[in-house]
Amino acid sequence: MSATMNRRFILAARPAGLPQESDFRLEDSPLPAPGRGQIVIRNHYASLDPAIRGWLDDAPSYLPPVALGDAVRASTIGTVEASHVDRFAPGDWVMGLNRIEHYSVVTPDDFMHPIDVSLAPSVTSYLSSMGAVGLTAWFGVSEIMKPKAGQTVLVSGAAGAVGSMVGQLAKLQGARVVGIAGGAAKCARLIDQYGFDAAIDYRGKDVAALAADIGAACPQGIDHVYENVGGTCLDATLLHINTQAQIILCGLIAEYNGDPQGARNIWQLIVKSATMRGYLLMEFVDRFPEGSRAIAALIAQGKLVFDEHIEEGIDRAYPAFMRLFDGSNEGKMILKLA
């Protein structure tokens, strides 16, 4: 291993609302050697996801908060540079939950596993369609939602990396799929590129106006909701759910950078004998290879379309991350590190 210094994207301060550039810094530090049971990974790419925002707060969550002064946590793919673990050899490609830095020294856990780059259209597919994003959609649809032919599925944040794939997978099950997205261009992409049956632009609309559009697009009501946004989108959607509808909470991006709004129409769950449940991909961590293979097969058959946006260099970490929240991103946001 020839490198002696490690460039890292550091959390310098806890964000208050929307993260500011001053909340982060780039830092060069010596590269430590792996200890017993550890490996060194040269990170080639890092995944930038809305979930990272929640990890920056010092608040109870499903993972510990990123420590001040530490590199920001992210899913990465890379190659093993040095290993003190028998099942990982130098040169192996691996995927895991690491950090936004050139090199990560880690003790392999349930999230760390080898990947077969020959199965993927591109190695970056393991951060998009075949990685955490695609797996979130795959297990959410196939194991939790389980839509039936003819049912109506509504997806919020539908033009995003997870939402666009959820819609395509639900269509493959024979469901009628409606997406909510921001702006005419994204709505057009839902129909023309991802095959949604209808698309709704949420921009500039209050609950009543958005609910009216949802009602027009879903005349038979909604059987399944895949919720990525929360706030106004969720409140408007709840007014059109069918009896025994199912709402899957995958994300609440509308509430990540401000005061939580809550859902005011939650009473509809009682009226419609509906269910709402939270969903984390961690439920299926032991089945990641199975999911990746299934997704790879659909891609090979031309049944899934997926977009990636790759930013070059760790110095682009902050502006690339912020594109997740300003609505300008198109496709999965990936940061190239090496």
Secondary structure, DSSP 8 states (H G I E B T S, - for coil): ----EEEEEEE-S--SSS--GGGEEEEEEE-----TT-EEEEEEEEE--THHHHHTSSS--SS----TTSB-EEEEEEEEEEESSTT--TT-EEEEEEESBSEEEE---TT-EE--GGGSSSGGGGGTTTSHHHHHHHHIIIIII---TT-EEEEESTTSHHHHHHHHHHHHTT-EEEEEESSHHHHHHHHHTT--SEEEE-TT--HHHHHHHHHHH-TT-EEEEEESS-HHHHHHHHTTEEEEEEEEE---GGGTTS-----TTTTHHHHTT-EEEE--GGGGGGGHHHHHHHHHHHHHTT-----EEEEESGGGHHHHHHHHHHT---SEEEEE--
